[in-house]
Amino acid sequence: QLQESGPGLVKPSETLSLTCTVSRGSVSKYYWSWIRQPPGKGLEWVGHIYYSVSSSIYNPSLTSRVTISVDTSKNQFSLKVTSVTAADTAVYYCARGIDCGGGSCYITWGQGTLVTVSS
Amino acid sequence: DIQMTQSPSTLSASVGDRVTITCRASQSIGSRLAWYQQKPGKAPNLLIYKASSLETGVPSRFSGSGSGTEFTLTISSLQPEDFAGYYCQHYNDYLVTFGQGTKVEVK
């Protein structure tokens, strides 16, 4: 139901751009999130957008470099990370979240896409 | 920021064992906690939300408990398909934080 797409290789200092296509359901409801996982490491929440209230929040450690946006005409949402370094190398997952009682937990995930930052 | 600390990092167990994983929050988070299972090369799968609510379709051998700062995920009788990674996740209106993960491996 969710499918990530975008370049698998990005050069240092450039912008990482990924898109998640939602094949069932509308992006006009729910939380839409990006979560990443460096190779061999744990999960790191990047941020999410709650379209119906035009509200997006980001991981404080990434907030100056990250933008998540929604395109309702294409039923997609996107991630941009600027000024990337090797530390941004990770499998990036898009996920659909629901309100689990005071915040979002994630019930549907894409398969993940590996993005490597290297020259 | 709220920190989530899981223990142990690795747990060795056998089929049929009762397994418990702990997640501690650096400050009280009420019941705003979820648990996920992740198998190698796959996306995580939601098991528990609101600390103790079982997600639809998840086997009843999985259970969650706790509130405030200490939470547990219990697998009552470990099955072969349960050898995997497990993550806790705190959520609120402003932030999402994952624990560092626990790997359940074959003893």
Interface residues (C-beta under 8 A of the other chain):
Chain A: S33 G42 L43 E44 W45 H48 I57 N59 P60 Y93 A95 C100 G101 G102 G103 S104 C105 Y106 I107 W109 G110 Q111 G112
Chain B: D1 G30 S31 R32 A34 Y36 Q38 K42 A43 P44 N45 L46 Y49 K50 E55 Y87 Q89 Y91 N92 D93 Y94 L95 V96 T97 F98 G99 Q100 G101
